[in-house]
Amino acid sequence: MGREIRRVPANWEHPRNSDGEYRPLNDGIDYEDDANIWCEEFEKWKNKENRPQGYEREEFYFNYDEPPLREDYTDVEKSKCTWYQVYENISEGTPVTPPFETQDDLIDYLVEYGDFWCQRHKHDLKPSRESATNFVKGGGYAPSFIIKNGVIKDGINCC
């Protein structure tokens, strides 16, 4: 799974569903903007514009693209997002580390413990300090994996 750093409020508690699992949330995307885009695309659909191959005969747009739901958005003022947390980004995003006040605290955590996936699956795939630092203080994004010279590196170890 790819990884990205998100800015979150201090001591952020990511929302959970009724089973106690983290709910995927969009980040940095405005619900109203997405809803307006969805409505524009719906209008095009009604006028039979821009229908992707395989969906030309689909009667209802929501069978192709579901409308955005407000509960799928963080809806937090960006100015209050001062802490750092690592998220998986294959879905809309769920956290894979606790939130940290500083980048250095996040780096220390990653080096010592890896992320929740490493801990859950008992894999020794914790990143080196260099990889963790490059990830956190660099672009803040790591792909699922890369293959370089026949060697597979995953997640933050790609950095």
Secondary structure as GFF3:
##gff-version 3
##sequence-region A 1 159
A	DSSP	beta_strand	3	9	.	.	.	ID=ss1
A	DSSP	alpha_helix	31	46	.	.	.	ID=ss2
A	DSSP	three_ten_helix	61	63	.	.	.	ID=ss3
A	DSSP	three_ten_helix	70	72	.	.	.	ID=ss4
A	DSSP	three_ten_helix	78	80	.	.	.	ID=ss5
A	DSSP	beta_strand	81	88	.	.	.	ID=ss6
A	DSSP	beta_strand	94	95	.	.	.	ID=ss7
A	DSSP	alpha_helix	103	113	.	.	.	ID=ss8
A	DSSP	alpha_helix	116	121	.	.	.	ID=ss9
A	DSSP	alpha_helix	129	137	.	.	.	ID=ss10
A	DSSP	beta_strand	141	142	.	.	.	ID=ss11
A	DSSP	beta_strand	145	148	.	.	.	ID=ss12
A	DSSP	beta_strand	151	154	.	.	.	ID=ss13
A	DSSP	three_ten_helix	155	158	.	.	.	ID=ss14
###
